[in-house]
Every structure is written in C-alpha cells, then in structure tokens.
C-alpha cells in the first residue's frame, strides 16, 4: 500500500478517461473503503464483484478471490500493485500486459 497507494490508481483512471471516455474499469480490491472511493468517483465506469467476505480462510472468501482473479484476467490490461502476486497471476492467466503502479 505504501509503494502503490490508491491515488496512483485514481490518477491512472483519470488519465485513461481522457483518451477513452467510454472505458470501463474492473476493480479488484479487498478494501471496502477503496471500493467506495472508486464507485463514488467513477460511478458506472467501475465494474466489480461484490464480495461475501474478504476472509481468505473461508470457502466464500476463496471463491470471491477466484472470481476477481478470473475477471481481472479478462481485462485488456492490468494496473497492479507493487509485489502483487494477484496481479501477476491474473496477467499470466489472461496473457495480458501488467503495469505496476508504484512511487
């Protein structure tokens, strides 16, 4: 979080919107506050999976994570966090470009 703060992702979304006003973003996060910020700022341009739980030690949490993983792997590109194995794996599954946003 320190190396890849939310502001970097918000700024990247704004940049993308300048060149592609009809763009949609898939948001994969386990932070309800971050989810709320993106929905508030970008409204219907944000696609996301509403999670049952963020506890990865439960069946529901694992299922939610896998749904996010595969949804993200179907995007045209991934903006990922520093040292995020989740971003790495999504990129590998989808064979798509991953760009790490970090300070």
N, C-alpha and C positions, 0 to 999 in steps of 0.2 A: 504494500500500500504506500509505503514511503517513497519507493522508487517509481511507482506507477500510480500516482494519485488520480482521483476521479476527474479533476479539472482537465487533465490531458485528454481523456476520453470525450468529455464535453466539447472541448475545443476542436477535436478531430471531427466530431459530428457536425459542428457548425461549418467547418471547412468543406466537408463533403456536401452539405446542403447548398453551398454557394455554386458548385458546379453541377449538381444533380438535385433539383428541387423535389423530384418525385421519389427520391431514395427512401428506403425503409431500413431500419437498424434492428438486428436481433440482439437483445440484451441478455447476457448470461451472467448473473450475479447471485450470490447468496446473502447479499446485504439489502434488507428491505428499505433502508434509508436511501441507498444508491438507486434502487429501483424507482422509488418515489420521485427522486430528483429528475431522473431521465424522463419519466412519464409526464411530470409537470412541465418540463422544458420543451419536450418534443411531441407530446400527445400521441396521436395515432401513427406517428412515424416509428414508434417503438413497438417492436414485437417481442414477446417474452412468454415463458412458460410459468404460470402461477404455481408456485411450489406448495406442497403439503407441509414440508418441513425442510430445514437446512441441516438437520442432523444426519450425517453420512453413516452413522452407525445403525440406522434403521432401514428396513426394506423400502419404505416410502422415500426416504432421503436418497437412497442409491438410485431408485427409479427416476426421481426428479433430476438427478445429476446426469444420468444417461440420456434422458430426453434433451437436456440442454446440450450435452456433448454432440449428439447427432444433429440437432437443429443448427448448431453453430457450424458443424462440418459441411452443411449445405449452403452456406453463405458464399458470396463471391470473393470475400477476403475477410481476414480476422485481424482485429486490432487487439493484441493481447497484453497482459501484464508481465512485468519482469519476472523471470523464472517460473512462469505458469505452465505446469505440466498439462493442465487442462487445455490451454491454448495450443500447446504443442500437439497433443493427441487429436484435437479437433482438426487441426491443419493436416496432420498425417492421414486421418480417415478420409477427409474430403479431397486431399491432394490440392489444397489451395494455399495461396500466399498468406503468410502470417507476418504482421508488422508489430513489433514490440514497442509500446509507448512507455518511455522512461525518461526521467530527468537526466 
